[in-house]
Amino acid sequence: MAKILCIEDNQDFVIYLTSVLKDHTLSFAPTLNYAFKYVQNGRESFDLILLDVSLPDGNGIKALSQFKDAFSAKDIPIIILSADNDILSKVAAFGVGADDYIVKPPHSAELKARILLS
């Protein structure tokens, strides 16, 4: 069972993640700012971070390197979640340190498999 921080603002997708990943411990942050505060308090560590690209207060790909630096999360895999299946978006995500890129909404079997591989 992994401890996963899901930075996602779409409530329908949050419900989907909760149902598919019920064997894991999930924490949710609806914005980048909330996620930064959540992790900076230091009360929890995570095995994996799921980071949405499109958030109310910024772009997940642009924030990814700041995220790794701010939380000393260099060893924590970060998977980008995006509705965008464009190759340039994927290349940009990998270029700043993403460990994987999942196009939303993923099939439940794909999501579980990618999390197991992380």
N, CA, C and O atoms as a Tinker XYZ file with bonds, in Angstrom:
   472  protein
     1  N      0.843000   -1.179000    0.000000    73     2
     2  CA     0.000000    0.000000    0.000000    64     1     3
     3  C      0.886000    1.239000    0.000000    63     2     4     5
     4  O      1.732000    1.411000    0.877000    81     3
     5  N      0.680000    2.095000   -0.990000    73     3     6
     6  CA     1.467000    3.319000   -1.122000    64     5     7
     7  C      0.708000    4.503000   -0.537000    63     6     8     9
     8  O     -0.523000    4.539000   -0.549000    81     7
     9  N      1.471000    5.480000   -0.019000    73     7    10
    10  CA     0.904000    6.754000    0.414000    64     9    11
    11  C      1.070000    7.714000   -0.756000    63    10    12    13
    12  O      2.189000    8.035000   -1.158000    81    11
    13  N     -0.054000    8.168000   -1.295000    73    11    14
    14  CA    -0.044000    8.961000   -2.523000    64    13    15
    15  C     -0.654000   10.335000   -2.272000    63    14    16    17
    16  O     -1.746000   10.449000   -1.714000    81    15
    17  N      0.065000   11.378000   -2.690000    73    15    18
    18  CA    -0.481000   12.725000   -2.687000    64    17    19
    19  C     -1.014000   13.000000   -4.089000    63    18    20    21
    20  O     -0.266000   12.943000   -5.064000    81    19
    21  N     -2.300000   13.295000   -4.186000    73    19    22
    22  CA    -2.950000   13.583000   -5.464000    64    21    23
    23  C     -3.251000   15.078000   -5.512000    63    22    24    25
    24  O     -4.062000   15.577000   -4.732000    81    23
    25  N     -2.602000   15.787000   -6.423000    73    23    26
    26  CA    -2.837000   17.219000   -6.579000    64    25    27
    27  C     -3.757000   17.362000   -7.778000    63    26    28    29
    28  O     -3.321000   17.343000   -8.929000    81    27
    29  N     -5.026000   17.503000   -7.482000    73    27    30
    30  CA    -6.088000   17.419000   -8.497000    64    29    31
    31  C     -7.269000   18.254000   -8.039000    63    30    32    33
    32  O     -7.693000   18.151000   -6.889000    81    31
    33  N     -7.809000   19.090000   -8.940000    73    31    34
    34  CA    -8.933000   19.949000   -8.577000    64    33    35
    35  C    -10.276000   19.477000   -9.133000    63    34    36    37
    36  O    -11.315000   20.005000   -8.737000    81    35
    37  N    -10.282000   18.513000  -10.025000    73    35    38
    38  CA   -11.522000   18.021000  -10.622000    64    37    39
    39  C    -12.161000   16.991000   -9.687000    63    38    40    41
    40  O    -11.647000   15.884000   -9.522000    81    39
    41  N    -13.276000   17.366000   -9.085000    73    39    42
    42  CA   -13.910000   16.516000   -8.075000    64    41    43
    43  C    -14.340000   15.166000   -8.637000    63    42    44    45
    44  O    -14.256000   14.156000   -7.938000    81    43
    45  N    -14.795000   15.130000   -9.879000    73    43    46
    46  CA   -15.178000   13.854000  -10.483000    64    45    47
    47  C    -13.964000   12.928000  -10.614000    63    46    48    49
    48  O    -14.071000   11.722000  -10.391000    81    47
    49  N    -12.811000   13.500000  -10.979000    73    47    50
    50  CA   -11.611000   12.685000  -11.107000    64    49    51
    51  C    -11.092000   12.254000   -9.735000    63    50    52    53
    52  O    -10.537000   11.165000   -9.595000    81    51
    53  N    -11.270000   13.099000   -8.734000    73    51    54
    54  CA   -10.908000   12.729000   -7.355000    64    53    55
    55  C    -11.721000   11.509000   -6.919000    63    54    56    57
    56  O    -11.179000   10.584000   -6.314000    81    55
    57  N    -12.998000   11.508000   -7.220000    73    55    58
    58  CA   -13.859000   10.368000   -6.879000    64    57    59
    59  C    -13.382000    9.121000   -7.617000    63    58    60    61
    60  O    -13.329000    8.034000   -7.041000    81    59
    61  N    -13.037000    9.279000   -8.885000    73    59    62
    62  CA   -12.523000    8.158000   -9.678000    64    61    63
    63  C    -11.230000    7.613000   -9.059000    63    62    64    65
    64  O    -11.097000    6.403000   -8.875000    81    63
    65  N    -10.285000    8.491000   -8.740000    73    63    66
    66  CA    -9.032000    8.050000   -8.125000    64    65    67
    67  C     -9.290000    7.314000   -6.814000    63    66    68    69
    68  O     -8.668000    6.288000   -6.541000    81    67
    69  N    -10.194000    7.830000   -6.019000    73    67    70
    70  CA   -10.522000    7.210000   -4.731000    64    69    71
    71  C    -11.065000    5.807000   -4.922000    63    70    72    73
    72  O    -10.729000    4.900000   -4.161000    81    71
    73  N    -11.898000    5.625000   -5.929000    73    71    74
    74  CA   -12.477000    4.293000   -6.152000    64    73    75
    75  C    -11.468000    3.313000   -6.743000    63    74    76    77
    76  O    -11.447000    2.141000   -6.367000    81    75
    77  N    -10.637000    3.787000   -7.661000    73    75    78
    78  CA    -9.671000    2.899000   -8.327000    64    77    79
    79  C     -8.496000    2.556000   -7.408000    63    78    80    81
    80  O     -8.000000    1.429000   -7.419000    81    79
    81  N     -8.063000    3.525000   -6.622000    73    79    82
    82  CA    -6.866000    3.339000   -5.792000    64    81    83
    83  C     -7.209000    3.092000   -4.328000    63    82    84    85
    84  O     -6.488000    3.527000   -3.430000    81    83
    85  N     -8.300000    2.400000   -4.098000    73    83    86
    86  CA    -8.790000    2.185000   -2.729000    64    85    87
    87  C     -7.834000    1.354000   -1.865000    63    86    88    89
    88  O     -7.965000    1.358000   -0.641000    81    87
    89  N     -6.885000    0.649000   -2.468000    73    87    90
    90  CA    -5.913000   -0.135000   -1.703000    64    89    91
    91  C     -4.736000    0.709000   -1.233000    63    90    92    93
    92  O     -3.833000    0.198000   -0.570000    81    91
    93  N     -4.738000    1.998000   -1.570000    73    91    94
    94  CA    -3.647000    2.895000   -1.199000    64    93    95
    95  C     -4.179000    3.989000   -0.271000    63    94    96    97
    96  O     -5.387000    4.217000   -0.198000    81    95
    97  N     -3.282000    4.651000    0.426000    73    95    98
    98  CA    -3.648000    5.788000    1.272000    64    97    99
    99  C     -3.501000    7.045000    0.434000    63    98   100   101
   100  O     -2.401000    7.384000   -0.003000    81    99
   101  N     -4.618000    7.740000    0.211000    73    99   102
   102  CA    -4.626000    8.920000   -0.643000    64   101   103
   103  C     -4.841000   10.186000    0.176000    63   102   104   105
   104  O     -5.667000   10.222000    1.088000    81   103
   105  N     -4.090000   11.214000   -0.165000    73   103   106
   106  CA    -4.306000   12.561000    0.359000    64   105   107
   107  C     -4.505000   13.449000   -0.851000    63   106   108   109
   108  O     -3.863000   13.256000   -1.883000    81   107
   109  N     -5.400000   14.429000   -0.723000    73   107   110
   110  CA    -5.724000   15.274000   -1.867000    64   109   111
   111  C     -5.431000   16.736000   -1.591000    63   110   112   113
   112  O     -5.644000   17.230000   -0.483000    81   111
   113  N     -4.939000   17.422000   -2.616000    73   111   114
   114  CA    -4.725000   18.865000   -2.592000    64   113   115
   115  C     -5.330000   19.429000   -3.873000    63   114   116   117
   116  O     -4.975000   18.980000   -4.963000    81   115
   117  N     -6.240000   20.408000   -3.767000    73   115   118
   118  CA    -6.905000   20.935000   -4.961000    64   117   119
   119  C     -6.116000   22.003000   -5.718000    63   118   120   121
   120  O     -6.486000   22.372000   -6.833000    81   119
   121  N     -5.028000   22.503000   -5.118000    73   119   122
   122  CA    -4.219000   23.533000   -5.760000    64   121   123
   123  C     -2.741000   23.281000   -5.462000    63   122   124   125
   124  O     -2.401000   22.528000   -4.550000    81   123
   125  N     -1.881000   23.913000   -6.235000    73   123   126
   126  CA    -0.444000   23.822000   -5.979000    64   125   127
   127  C     -0.097000   24.449000   -4.633000    63   126   128   129
   128  O      0.696000   23.897000   -3.870000    81   127
   129  N     -0.693000   25.603000   -4.344000    73   127   130
   130  CA    -0.425000   26.289000   -3.088000    64   129   131
   131  C     -0.796000   25.404000   -1.891000    63   130   132   133
   132  O     -0.042000   25.308000   -0.923000    81   131
   133  N     -1.945000   24.772000   -1.968000    73   131   134
   134  CA    -2.373000   23.882000   -0.900000    64   133   135
   135  C     -1.410000   22.694000   -0.781000    63   134   136   137
   136  O     -1.074000   22.277000    0.327000    81   135
   137  N     -0.978000   22.161000   -1.898000    73   135   138
   138  CA    -0.042000   21.032000   -1.876000    64   137   139
   139  C      1.284000   21.430000   -1.248000    63   138   140   141
   140  O      1.845000   20.678000   -0.452000    81   139
   141  N      1.797000   22.629000   -1.609000    73   139   142
   142  CA     3.048000   23.101000   -1.018000    64   141   143
   143  C      2.911000   23.194000    0.497000    63   142   144   145
   144  O      3.783000   22.725000    1.228000    81   143
   145  N      1.833000   23.791000    0.969000    73   143   146
   146  CA     1.609000   23.923000    2.416000    64   145   147
   147  C      1.427000   22.557000    3.073000    63   146   148   149
   148  O      1.931000   22.311000    4.169000    81   147
   149  N      0.713000   21.689000    2.401000    73   147   150
   150  CA     0.429000   20.359000    2.936000    64   149   151
   151  C      1.711000   19.585000    3.194000    63   150   152   153
   152  O      1.873000   18.976000    4.252000    81   151
   153  N      2.608000   19.608000    2.241000    73   151   154
   154  CA     3.836000   18.825000    2.362000    64   153   155
   155  C      4.867000   19.539000    3.232000    63   154   156   157
   156  O      5.635000   18.886000    3.938000    81   155
   157  N      4.893000   20.858000    3.190000    73   155   158
   158  CA     5.873000   21.603000    3.961000    64   157   159
   159  C      5.678000   21.448000    5.465000    63   158   160   161
   160  O      6.621000   21.641000    6.234000    81   159
   161  N      4.464000   21.103000    5.894000    73   159   162
   162  CA     4.262000   20.946000    7.334000    64   161   163
   163  C      5.039000   19.748000    7.873000    63   162   164   165
   164  O      5.240000   19.624000    9.082000    81   163
   165  N      5.477000   18.867000    6.969000    73   163   166
   166  CA     6.369000   17.777000    7.344000    64   165   167
   167  C      5.745000   16.644000    8.133000    63   166   168   169
   168  O      6.453000   15.741000    8.577000    81   167
   169  N      4.441000   16.674000    8.316000    73   167   170
   170  CA     3.801000   15.613000    9.101000    64   169   171
   171  C      3.656000   14.306000    8.337000    63   170   172   173
   172  O      3.522000   13.241000    8.941000    81   171
   173  N      3.682000   14.382000    7.031000    73   171   174
   174  CA     3.517000   13.165000    6.239000    64   173   175
   175  C      4.579000   13.085000    5.160000    63   174   176   177
   176  O      5.035000   14.098000    4.631000    81   175
   177  N      4.957000   11.868000    4.850000    73   175   178
   178  CA     5.813000   11.637000    3.691000    64   177   179
   179  C      5.003000   10.798000    2.711000    63   178   180   181
   180  O      4.065000   10.099000    3.094000    81   179
   181  N      5.383000   10.881000    1.449000    73   179   182
   182  CA     4.619000   10.184000    0.422000    64   181   183
   183  C      5.528000    9.285000   -0.391000    63   182   184   185
   184  O      6.723000    9.541000   -0.535000    81   183
   185  N      4.935000    8.226000   -0.918000    73   183   186
   186  CA     5.648000    7.297000   -1.795000    64   185   187
   187  C      5.536000    7.709000   -3.254000    63   186   188   189
   188  O      6.348000    7.307000   -4.087000    81   187
   189  N      4.517000    8.518000   -3.559000    73   187   190
   190  CA     4.212000    8.886000   -4.938000    64   189   191
   191  C      3.387000   10.165000   -4.936000    63   190   192   193
   192  O      2.589000   10.402000   -4.029000    81   191
   193  N      3.587000   10.985000   -5.961000    73   191   194
   194  CA     2.773000   12.181000   -6.149000    64   193   195
   195  C      2.139000   12.117000   -7.526000    63   194   196   197
   196  O      2.828000   11.909000   -8.525000    81   195
   197  N      0.821000   12.297000   -7.579000    73   195   198
   198  CA     0.084000   12.438000   -8.836000    64   197   199
   199  C     -0.205000   13.926000   -8.991000    63   198   200   201
   200  O     -0.886000   14.515000   -8.151000    81   199
   201  N      0.303000   14.535000  -10.051000    73   199   202
   202  CA     0.241000   15.981000  -10.223000    64   201   203
   203  C     -0.492000   16.346000  -11.505000    63   202   204   205
   204  O     -0.022000   16.060000  -12.606000    81   203
   205  N     -1.652000   16.984000  -11.348000    73   203   206
   206  CA    -2.426000   17.441000  -12.497000    64   205   207
   207  C     -1.716000   18.616000  -13.161000    63   206   208   209
   208  O     -1.049000   19.400000  -12.486000    81   207
   209  N     -1.854000   18.740000  -14.471000    73   207   210
   210  CA    -1.229000   19.840000  -15.199000    64   209   211
   211  C     -2.020000   21.124000  -15.008000    63   210   212   213
   212  O     -1.448000   22.179000  -14.736000    81   211
   213  N     -3.328000   21.034000  -15.151000    73   211   214
   214  CA    -4.166000   22.222000  -15.145000    64   213   215
   215  C     -4.808000   22.415000  -13.774000    63   214   216   217
   216  O     -5.770000   21.732000  -13.422000    81   215
   217  N     -4.263000   23.349000  -13.013000    73   215   218
   218  CA    -4.771000   23.627000  -11.670000    64   217   219
   219  C     -5.163000   25.100000  -11.591000    63   218   220   221
   220  O     -4.668000   25.914000  -12.371000    81   219
   221  N     -6.046000   25.449000  -10.659000    73   219   222
   222  CA    -6.522000   26.838000  -10.579000    64   221   223
   223  C     -5.414000   27.870000  -10.368000    63   222   224   225
   224  O     -5.544000   29.017000  -10.797000    81   223
   225  N     -4.330000   27.470000   -9.712000    73   223   226
   226  CA    -3.280000   28.433000   -9.397000    64   225   227
   227  C     -1.965000   28.179000  -10.137000    63   226   228   229
   228  O     -0.915000   28.681000   -9.737000    81   227
   229  N     -2.030000   27.397000  -11.216000    73   227   230
   230  CA    -0.813000   27.213000  -11.983000    64   229   231
   231  C     -0.781000   25.947000  -12.805000    63   230   232   233
   232  O     -1.723000   25.155000  -12.819000    81   231
   233  N      0.340000   25.784000  -13.492000    73   231   234
   234  CA     0.558000   24.644000  -14.364000    64   233   235
   235  C      1.457000   23.642000  -13.652000    63   234   236   237
   236  O      2.551000   23.990000  -13.206000    81   235
   237  N      0.996000   22.402000  -13.545000    73   235   238
   238  CA     1.745000   21.367000  -12.838000    64   237   239
   239  C      3.105000   21.084000  -13.441000    63   238   240   241
   240  O      4.058000   20.814000  -12.710000    81   239
   241  N      3.215000   21.140000  -14.759000    73   239   242
   242  CA     4.510000   20.886000  -15.401000    64   241   243
   243  C      5.498000   21.986000  -15.026000    63   242   244   245
   244  O      6.657000   21.706000  -14.718000    81   243
   245  N      5.045000   23.229000  -15.052000    73   243   246
   246  CA     5.934000   24.344000  -14.702000    64   245   247
   247  C      6.328000   24.293000  -13.226000    63   246   248   249
   248  O      7.417000   24.737000  -12.864000    81   247
   249  N      5.464000   23.762000  -12.382000    73   247   250
   250  CA     5.729000   23.717000  -10.936000    64   249   251
   251  C      6.504000   22.468000  -10.509000    63   250   252   253
   252  O      6.958000   22.387000   -9.367000    81   251
   253  N      6.657000   21.510000  -11.398000    73   251   254
   254  CA     7.242000   20.219000  -11.017000    64   253   255
   255  C      8.646000   20.346000  -10.430000    63   254   256   257
   256  O      8.923000   19.748000   -9.390000    81   255
   257  N      9.527000   21.097000  -11.057000    73   255   258
   258  CA    10.892000   21.207000  -10.530000    64   257   259
   259  C     10.898000   21.948000   -9.196000    63   258   260   261
   260  O     11.667000   21.600000   -8.300000    81   259
   261  N     10.051000   22.963000   -9.056000    73   259   262
   262  CA     9.924000   23.655000   -7.772000    64   261   263
   263  C      9.416000   22.695000   -6.704000    63   262   264   265
   264  O      9.841000   22.742000   -5.550000    81   263
   265  N      8.523000   21.848000   -7.104000    73   263   266
   266  CA     7.952000   20.866000   -6.204000    64   265   267
   267  C      9.042000   19.947000   -5.666000    63   266   268   269
   268  O      9.140000   19.724000   -4.460000    81   267
   269  N      9.851000   19.422000   -6.562000    73   267   270
   270  CA    10.920000   18.512000   -6.137000    64   269   271
   271  C     11.915000   19.225000   -5.221000    63   270   272   273
   272  O     12.358000   18.650000   -4.226000    81   271
   273  N     12.263000   20.447000   -5.540000    73   271   274
   274  CA    13.212000   21.194000   -4.717000    64   273   275
   275  C     12.616000   21.571000   -3.359000    63   274   276   277
   276  O     13.269000   21.418000   -2.327000    81   275
   277  N     11.392000   22.058000   -3.364000    73   275   278
   278  CA    10.765000   22.546000   -2.134000    64   277   279
   279  C     10.544000   21.445000   -1.113000    63   278   280   281
   280  O     10.608000   21.699000    0.090000    81   279
   281  N     10.290000   20.243000   -1.565000    73   279   282
   282  CA     9.937000   19.179000   -0.644000    64   281   283
   283  C     11.009000   18.120000   -0.503000    63   282   284   285
   284  O     10.775000   17.059000    0.076000    81   283
   285  N     12.204000   18.415000   -1.041000    73   283   286
   286  CA    13.260000   17.398000   -1.026000    64   285   287
   287  C     12.697000   16.081000   -1.543000    63   286   288   289
   288  O     12.955000   15.014000   -0.985000    81   287
   289  N     11.928000   16.176000   -2.615000    73   287   290
   290  CA    11.209000   15.015000   -3.147000    64   289   291
   291  C     11.919000   14.416000   -4.347000    63   290   292   293
   292  O     11.279000   13.807000   -5.204000    81   291
   293  N     13.218000   14.576000   -4.421000    73   291   294
   294  CA    13.940000   14.077000   -5.585000    64   293   295
   295  C     13.798000   12.571000   -5.760000    63   294   296   297
   296  O     13.886000   12.069000   -6.881000    81   295
   297  N     13.579000   11.849000   -4.674000    73   295   298
   298  CA    13.440000   10.395000   -4.750000    64   297   299
   299  C     11.987000    9.936000   -4.787000    63   298   300   301
   300  O     11.719000    8.737000   -4.860000    81   299
   301  N     11.050000   10.874000   -4.737000    73   299   302
   302  CA     9.628000   10.523000   -4.788000    64   301   303
   303  C      9.173000   10.632000   -6.240000    63   302   304   305
   304  O      9.270000   11.706000   -6.835000    81   303
   305  N      8.683000    9.546000   -6.815000    73   303   306
   306  CA     8.193000    9.617000   -8.200000    64   305   307
   307  C      7.012000   10.584000   -8.316000    63   306   308   309
   308  O      6.118000   10.607000   -7.470000    81   307
   309  N      7.034000   11.371000   -9.377000    73   307   310
   310  CA     5.921000   12.272000   -9.667000    64   309   311
   311  C      5.379000   11.909000  -11.040000    63   310   312   313
   312  O      6.092000   11.921000  -12.043000    81   311
   313  N      4.089000   11.586000  -11.047000    73   311   314
   314  CA     3.392000   11.245000  -12.286000    64   313   315
   315  C      2.491000   12.417000  -12.660000    63   314   316   317
   316  O      1.660000   12.854000  -11.864000    81   315
   317  N      2.665000   12.913000  -13.868000    73   315   318
   318  CA     1.829000   13.997000  -14.382000    64   317   319
   319  C      0.506000   13.412000  -14.881000    63   318   320   321
   320  O      0.477000   12.378000  -15.549000    81   319
   321  N     -0.585000   14.100000  -14.539000    73   319   322
   322  CA    -1.920000   13.754000  -15.030000    64   321   323
   323  C     -2.380000   14.878000  -15.949000    63   322   324   325
   324  O     -2.337000   16.046000  -15.563000    81   323
   325  N     -2.819000   14.543000  -17.153000    73   323   326
   326  CA    -3.250000   15.583000  -18.077000    64   325   327
   327  C     -4.261000   15.039000  -19.072000    63   326   328   329
   328  O     -4.185000   13.884000  -19.490000    81   327
   329  N     -5.197000   15.880000  -19.437000    73   327   330
   330  CA    -6.139000   15.526000  -20.503000    64   329   331
   331  C     -5.488000   15.717000  -21.868000    63   330   332   333
   332  O     -6.033000   15.293000  -22.887000    81   331
   333  N     -4.327000   16.353000  -21.883000    73   331   334
   334  CA    -3.618000   16.658000  -23.120000    64   333   335
   335  C     -2.726000   15.485000  -23.525000    63   334   336   337
   336  O     -1.832000   15.085000  -22.779000    81   335
   337  N     -2.977000   14.945000  -24.706000    73   335   338
   338  CA    -2.206000   13.805000  -25.210000    64   337   339
   339  C     -1.148000   14.261000  -26.224000    63   338   340   341
   340  O     -0.632000   13.452000  -26.995000    81   339
   341  N     -0.838000   15.533000  -26.215000    73   339   342
   342  CA     0.114000   16.123000  -27.142000    64   341   343
   343  C      1.542000   15.713000  -26.789000    63   342   344   345
   344  O      1.925000   15.767000  -25.620000    81   343
   345  N      2.319000   15.314000  -27.762000    73   343   346
   346  CA     3.687000   14.847000  -27.545000    64   345   347
   347  C      4.563000   15.955000  -26.942000    63   346   348   349
   348  O      5.441000   15.665000  -26.128000    81   347
   349  N      4.339000   17.211000  -27.326000    73   347   350
   350  CA     5.149000   18.309000  -26.786000    64   349   351
   351  C      4.918000   18.485000  -25.285000    63   350   352   353
   352  O      5.850000   18.804000  -24.546000    81   351
   353  N      3.691000   18.280000  -24.837000    73   351   354
   354  CA     3.400000   18.357000  -23.401000    64   353   355
   355  C      4.109000   17.237000  -22.650000    63   354   356   357
   356  O      4.645000   17.442000  -21.561000    81   355
   357  N      4.101000   16.059000  -23.247000    73   355   358
   358  CA     4.784000   14.922000  -22.615000    64   357   359
   359  C      6.282000   15.167000  -22.533000    63   358   360   361
   360  O      6.900000   14.923000  -21.497000    81   359
   361  N      6.861000   15.648000  -23.619000    73   359   362
   362  CA     8.305000   15.924000  -23.652000    64   361   363
   363  C      8.652000   17.001000  -22.622000    63   362   364   365
   364  O      9.665000   16.898000  -21.930000    81   363
   365  N      7.808000   18.035000  -22.522000    73   363   366
   366  CA     8.044000   19.099000  -21.538000    64   365   367
   367  C      8.014000   18.540000  -20.124000    63   366   368   369
   368  O      8.845000   18.909000  -19.295000    81   367
   369  N      7.063000   17.651000  -19.841000    73   367   370
   370  CA     6.953000   17.057000  -18.503000    64   369   371
   371  C      8.182000   16.219000  -18.163000    63   370   372   373
   372  O      8.732000   16.330000  -17.067000    81   371
   373  N      8.605000   15.390000  -19.094000    73   371   374
   374  CA     9.788000   14.566000  -18.849000    64   373   375
   375  C     11.046000   15.430000  -18.756000    63   374   376   377
   376  O     11.985000   15.096000  -18.034000    81   375
   377  N     11.055000   16.527000  -19.480000    73   375   378
   378  CA    12.207000   17.426000  -19.472000    64   377   379
   379  C     12.446000   18.105000  -18.132000    63   378   380   381
   380  O     13.572000   18.501000  -17.831000    81   379
   381  N     11.401000   18.243000  -17.325000    73   379   382
   382  CA    11.557000   18.865000  -16.005000    64   381   383
   383  C     11.507000   17.853000  -14.867000    63   382   384   385
   384  O     11.429000   18.226000  -13.696000    81   383
   385  N     11.552000   16.564000  -15.220000    73   383   386
   386  CA    11.702000   15.562000  -14.169000    64   385   387
   387  C     10.521000   14.667000  -13.872000    63   386   388   389
   388  O     10.558000   13.921000  -12.893000    81   387
   389  N      9.472000   14.711000  -14.680000    73   387   390
   390  CA     8.344000   13.795000  -14.450000    64   389   391
   391  C      8.816000   12.352000  -14.614000    63   390   392   393
   392  O      9.638000   12.049000  -15.478000    81   391
   393  N      8.292000   11.484000  -13.788000    73   391   394
   394  CA     8.637000   10.063000  -13.875000    64   393   395
   395  C      7.705000    9.314000  -14.814000    63   394   396   397
   396  O      8.060000    8.258000  -15.337000    81   395
   397  N      6.515000    9.861000  -15.027000    73   395   398
   398  CA     5.558000    9.257000  -15.946000    64   397   399
   399  C      4.548000   10.329000  -16.321000    63   398   400   401
   400  O      4.506000   11.398000  -15.712000    81   399
   401  N      3.736000   10.033000  -17.329000    73   399   402
   402  CA     2.734000   10.964000  -17.837000    64   401   403
   403  C      1.515000   10.124000  -18.175000    63   402   404   405
   404  O      1.583000    9.229000  -19.018000    81   403
   405  N      0.411000   10.411000  -17.524000    73   403   406
   406  CA    -0.818000    9.648000  -17.749000    64   405   407
   407  C     -1.868000   10.582000  -18.344000    63   406   408   409
   408  O     -2.152000   11.651000  -17.804000    81   407
   409  N     -2.435000   10.154000  -19.463000    73   407   410
   410  CA    -3.507000   10.919000  -20.102000    64   409   411
   411  C     -4.818000   10.570000  -19.406000    63   410   412   413
   412  O     -5.161000    9.401000  -19.230000    81   411
   413  N     -5.545000   11.630000  -19.012000    73   411   414
   414  CA    -6.810000   11.459000  -18.306000    64   413   415
   415  C     -7.968000   11.339000  -19.290000    63   414   416   417
   416  O     -7.957000   11.968000  -20.348000    81   415
   417  N     -8.938000   10.553000  -18.950000    73   415   418
   418  CA    -8.979000    9.635000  -17.813000    64   417   419
   419  C     -8.349000    8.297000  -18.203000    63   418   420   421
   420  O     -8.676000    7.739000  -19.250000    81   419
   421  N     -7.470000    7.795000  -17.383000    73   419   422
   422  CA    -6.857000    6.505000  -17.702000    64   421   423
   423  C     -7.798000    5.358000  -17.355000    63   422   424   425
   424  O     -8.646000    5.475000  -16.471000    81   423
   425  N     -7.635000    4.267000  -18.057000    73   423   426
   426  CA    -8.351000    3.047000  -17.686000    64   425   427
   427  C     -7.840000    2.637000  -16.308000    63   426   428   429
   428  O     -6.662000    2.829000  -16.007000    81   427
   429  N     -8.693000    2.084000  -15.482000    73   427   430
   430  CA    -8.301000    1.725000  -14.114000    64   429   431
   431  C     -7.113000    0.758000  -14.090000    63   430   432   433
   432  O     -6.244000    0.879000  -13.227000    81   431
   433  N     -7.064000   -0.191000  -15.015000    73   431   434
   434  CA    -5.956000   -1.154000  -15.049000    64   433   435
   435  C     -4.641000   -0.450000  -15.398000    63   434   436   437
   436  O     -3.595000   -0.779000  -14.840000    81   435
   437  N     -4.693000    0.517000  -16.321000    73   435   438
   438  CA    -3.489000    1.274000  -16.670000    64   437   439
   439  C     -3.008000    2.091000  -15.481000    63   438   440   441
   440  O     -1.812000    2.111000  -15.190000    81   439
   441  N     -3.917000    2.760000  -14.795000    73   439   442
   442  CA    -3.555000    3.578000  -13.645000    64   441   443
   443  C     -2.887000    2.729000  -12.563000    63   442   444   445
   444  O     -1.842000    3.103000  -12.031000    81   443
   445  N     -3.488000    1.602000  -12.246000    73   443   446
   446  CA    -2.918000    0.710000  -11.221000    64   445   447
   447  C     -1.548000    0.196000  -11.634000    63   446   448   449
   448  O     -0.636000    0.140000  -10.809000    81   447
   449  N     -1.390000   -0.179000  -12.889000    73   447   450
   450  CA    -0.120000   -0.704000  -13.371000    64   449   451
   451  C      0.977000    0.358000  -13.310000    63   450   452   453
   452  O      2.098000    0.062000  -12.895000    81   451
   453  N      0.675000    1.563000  -13.709000    73   451   454
   454  CA     1.672000    2.638000  -13.692000    64   453   455
   455  C      2.074000    3.000000  -12.272000    63   454   456   457
   456  O      3.229000    3.341000  -12.017000    81   455
   457  N      1.136000    2.929000  -11.359000    73   455   458
   458  CA     1.467000    3.218000   -9.958000    64   457   459
   459  C      2.343000    2.114000   -9.386000    63   458   460   461
   460  O      3.266000    2.392000   -8.620000    81   459
   461  N      2.074000    0.894000   -9.740000    73   459   462
   462  CA     2.906000   -0.215000   -9.275000    64   461   463
   463  C      4.328000   -0.110000   -9.806000    63   462   464   465
   464  O      5.274000   -0.514000   -9.130000    81   463
   465  N      4.488000    0.432000  -11.014000    73   463   466
   466  CA     5.804000    0.562000  -11.626000    64   465   467
   467  C      6.600000    1.745000  -11.068000    63   466   468   469
   468  O      7.817000    1.814000  -11.246000    81   467
   469  N      5.926000    2.661000  -10.402000    73   467   470
   470  CA     6.594000    3.872000   -9.905000    64   469   471
   471  C      7.358000    3.627000   -8.635000    63   470   472
   472  O      7.971000    4.548000   -8.096000    81   471
